[in-house]
Amino acid sequence: MEPKTLSEKIFSRASGKDVRAGDFVFASIDKAMIHDITGPLAVKVFREITDNGKVWDSGKIVIAFDHQVPADSLNAAENHKLLRKFAEEQGILNYDVHEGIAHQIMVEKGHVLPGMLVVGADSHTCMYGALGAFATGIGSTDMGAAFALGKLWFKVPETIRFELKGSLQRGVYSKDVILKLIGMTGADGANYKACEFGGKAISRMGMSERFTMTNMAIEMGGKTGIIEPDKVTENYLKEILGEYELPDWVYIDDEANYSREVELNISELEPQVAKPHRVDNVVDVGEVEGIAVNQVFIGSCTNGRLEDLRIAAEMLKGERIAPGVRLIVIPATRSIYKRALKEGLIEIFVDSGAIVEFPSCGPCMGGSFGLIGADEVSVSTSNRNFVGRQGSPEGKIYLVSPATAAATAIYGEITDPRKAI
């Protein structure tokens, strides 16, 4: 049999036939996710095409509220009501406002496993591919159809292989790696491709670092980000599920066919920064060092995990943020928040002068708080720096790692974190 990429294997299983990149398939969905912004339209479409029928499998759908929580407008409150009612009617698991960011909930609650085909009505669903699943964002209309049928049409994507070698130096993290790759590839350089990350450097990364990598595959146009599961993956899932063994088919065949292969030695990589207003406008931190900032945001589905908070807290311990700087810290989920409390991280942030918020997307998508005004500069660990993404269209957003964000908050200007360690 012709060797396959992991994406081709997953679509072969999900469609019940032998498929290759470029084939069109009607594939069965293993798990579907909606949140408070995309969910209402998906529900509306579902009700229209089914005449208020039942979803295909209520146990395979997850709802979480994370974009506008607590409700920050009457419209948001009505959307929350609609989704609560739908979840109750259909018997769907609804995390409501209680748990945090949907993408982190999906992986830390065991909803995603290697080999699954997962769809979410949000572009950063691709994050789950760090577990060896094929996970991709879809529109609300498609999600309405998925609710009804449990299947969707897909074109099996070609795969770009990103082979990462070497080891990261101190003060450099996986966020810097993915920013570098996006800068090299371009915002549309991986359009409708599966971005497969591998090599010795990936094998050394923990799950938190891998989630950061796959989370941002969409920022180079990728249909998904995906990593071959290994012992790191298996151990992560064992912690969540108690017992777990990797399926024997969830691996990449030798000689699998790639549309392109990209190599990067990360040993000499410097901290990276994505300048306004494109994620692929990436430079070494030294090129923007010294730019004064008004706000620093540490959080989001990209960098709101416990490991990210530890990195920032280590730098902020015993320090005060610079005068005139607002530092907003948001753990990705309730469980991360609780662990950060127990470890004393929250106290470190508060003592430094930071504002610590309950788990949500917060400023990442121009939400209910943490917006910047005209001509203000935000340094953010989130995933997008588009015009108006965090408030005023005349503001500027620079994307960085948690370490660079923390160093910047201390000095009040974009700062190489290696100088503050």
ABEGO torsion letter per residue (X at the ends): XBBBBAAAAAAAAAAGBBBBBGBBBBBBBABBBBBAAAAAAAAAAAAAAAGGBBBABAAABBBBBAABOBBABAAAAAAAAAAAAAAAAAGBBBAEAAAEBAAAAAAAAGABBBGBBBBBBBAAAAAAAAAGBBBBBBBAAAAAAAAAAGBBBBBBBBBBBBBBBEBBBBGBBAAAAAAAAAAAAEAAAABGBBBBBBEAAAAABBAAAAAAAAAAAAAAGBABBBBBBBAAAAAAAAAAAGBBBBBAABBBBBGBBBABBBBBBAAABBBBBBBOABAABBBBAAAABGBBBABBBBEEAAAABAAAAAAAAAAABGBBBBBGBBBBBBBABAAAAAAAAAAGAAAAAAAAGBBBBBBBAEAAAGBABGBBBBGBBBBBABABABBGAAEBAABBBBBBBAAAAAAAAAAGBBBBAAAAX
